[in-house]
């Protein structure tokens, strides 16, 4: 009996192994406890009790006959406990205590108790079942006990994917009967009533035994009898029910059906290997397909981002200046739109691209696939280089725009100043050449000559006073040329004309003085009052012209201090007005005195002062003009003061917000660095903490938006400096982008660690130990270990890498694994990958090849059991299953010689794998070229090797 049990040990596991029907949780013990609490009142239904008697009796006999005995009446033949103990020995493969051979009731009770104790020792909870009831022949309790035994030893061991016991058996039935029409297995009663499900199970594993297409759903009796007879004849499954028992009841007994179906499961359990192999291949192919999708997405995103960068950099490197400030301000507005609208989404795309790349590489490492190498020019480092080029061009472009705007402002101011001074000078010189060329002294009297001499002296004084203005005009023109003013040609032409005219005036003045001096001796009479008037009126007139020019002069300032300086200078000018008014009155008094003397001496004046053209009317008119321009100047200065005060408010407002946001970003960056080093709690806790931290950072975005709005107001006001803060908007933007990128990378690192832990089966304690070891030797908290630090870490973990030849060779081997690029640094992710490979196992190419070999060659035998030869023999203790097979002359069916061993066909792939993954394999497998090849043969070995990067796929 032990031999039989040894043959079944591969299907046994304790109540603590495996999950329940829901895929884990309470284990098989919980399910057994639920099943033990069965509805015993239902057995009072004669139809159900009849079905259970037949099924349980047949099931018991299928095992007892291996010991050379059987039962006839299930509630009578187990009363003495002897056959019950024998049954448990056969199905468990274990020895029970020696039974008592007495015929007394106490002997029977003791035997039954030994059997019940053995059942309880297997983790089965017996509810309301006692030895006395079994000895008394209580049918209800006896059937309940047998059902408990069936459940524990025939059904509990069933495991399909992550479900077991009843749910596992049901899932197995659903998977096997899914391709068959009119079959929908949802339970163990109604779903089996028409008999199609039984026939479908047989046809799925032994299609030559059943002509399924000839079965009709409306003939359940024929269907059931056909399945039961074929199972008994060819599958060695005894007939446990009659077709009429099932068809004749509204709802067949669930326990009887489960018992019957479990026999089919165990009969076909060998086919589970193919299903397991198919599942492994499905898993491997699913991973490969997902990785290919991720690679395609990365290539597409990288191409789009690089194309955008290549289009943007030429625009940022364009340094062609515009002629007007309006055109340059439009360029600045376009640049603001780029920074505010176009660039932020690309920053996010770049960050997401790096995250996708890291996730893809992690998945490839976890699945033992070769690392992903993007197309040439699309590496993450290539994208970073292009991005740095973009940042450099962007920074230089903004500085160039601001400098150009300042230059154009300066040019506009100088050009307007040039035009004003040139207009004033041209107005003054108008007619001067004609006057100097006039030869009136030839016919003048002596008094007229003297008057002409005095007039000429006054003109020379006026001419000298205008010398500064001419020099200022030339200096402004020179500065406009140096600043590359766009209308420099017209400016130079006008300036040259003024200079040439000025030289001509100087020459003419000199010539006229010589002519007047020749006749000066003949001219003795001169009016001293007119002369004094002329001498005092000319400078005063020049002062008024200069004052008007200054009062109308345009000004440009950038700070409150500059405008306050202009206001102070203007106040000083206004303080000189009383003295100027007294000078004006004195000059007018001279003129009045000349008229009074002439009248008193009866001198007939010509009507105008012969020494000057500046009349009292001109002086009064210009004085009134000065009086009108002073309040206008006051108003202009006050407006500019208000503007500068507003600008100062904008500076302080921006500085206040920037001095909060800047340190906040710096603090967050330091906190993220500290969190990435400390990493307290589980990886899930760390991930949740980092995501909450990321949300708090994103929630801070309105403060940055407020700062952007304030910065835009400053730029619109053309404010170029701010002494109240060291932070610029560029610093804030770069810091914010680095903060978002750092937190995203840290979260991605934790997610990759979770993927590594789950895929490799690393416990939380191991992960924390790895982190603690890594942090202990990461002295500078830089997130990476140098070679010496990494060697010390390995030694602390028990690796023999001491400074000798063997240790150095081992250390160099490990460094080539964790630092394939020879950067001289070992990151924590590389450290985790190495430790996980050292402590866990994953799918390999050999395992996939073995799985394909199962699908291609390890099929259920096509030889019916009736053809097996027997020569007699019986199971004997210690013989073993192999010995028993030999003793009875059992000829096991072998795989036919023509069955492919090194290749697989498309038909086999489509039968065993899901459609999409079957077609995936067919499209990528090369034709098999071996000597035993058949038409349509495919080479699964080279395909499996290519999946793991050992050859081309």
Secondary structure, 3 states (H helix, E strand, C coil): CHHHHHHHHHHCCCCCCCCCCCCCCCCHHHHHHHHHCCCHHHHHCHHHHHHHHHHHHHHHHHHHHHHCCCCCCCCCCCCCCHHHHHHHHHHHCCCCCCCCCCCCHHHHHHHHHHHHHHHHHCCCCCCCCCHHHHHCCCHHHHHHHHHHHHHHHHHCCCEECCEEHHHHHHHHHHHHHCCCCCCCCCCCCHHHCCCHHHHHHHHHHCHHHCCHHHCCCCCHHHHHHHHHHHHHHHCCCCCCCCHHHHHCCCCCCHHHHHHHHHHHHHHCHHHHHHHHHHHHHHHHHHHHHHHHHHHHHHHHHHHHHHHHHHHHHHHHHCCCCCCCHHHHHHHHHHHHHHHHHHHHHHHHHHHHHHHHHHHHHHHHHHCCCCCCCCCCCCCHHHHHHHHHHHHHHHHHHHHHHHHHHHHHHHHHHHHHHHHHHHHHHHHHHCCHHHHHHCCHHHCCCHHHHHHHHHHHHHHHHHHHHCHHHHHHHHHHHHHHHHCCCCCHHHHHHHHHHHHHHHHHHHHHHHHHHHHHHHCHHHCCCCCHHHHHHHHHHHHHHHHHHHHHHHHHCCCCCCCHHHHHHHHHHHHHHHHCHHHHHHHHHHHHHHHHHHHHHHHHCCCCCCCCCCCCCCCHHHHHHHHHHHHHHHHHHHHHHHHHHHHHHHHHHHHHHHHHHHHHHHHHHHHHHHHHHHHHHHCCCCHHHHHHHHHHHHHHHHHCHHHHHHHHHHHHHHHHCCCCCCCCCCCCHHHHHHHHHHHHHHHHHHHHHHHHHHHHHHHHCCCHHHHHHHHHHHHHHCCCCCCEECHHHHHHHHHHCCCCCCCCHHHHHHHHHHHHHHCCCCCCCEEHHHHHHHHHHHHCCCCCHHHHHHHHHHHHHCCCCCCCHHHCCCCCCCCCCCCHHHHHHHHCCCCCCCCCCCCCCCCEEHHHHHHHCCHHHHHHHHHHCEECCCCCCCCCEEEHHHHHHHHCCCCCC
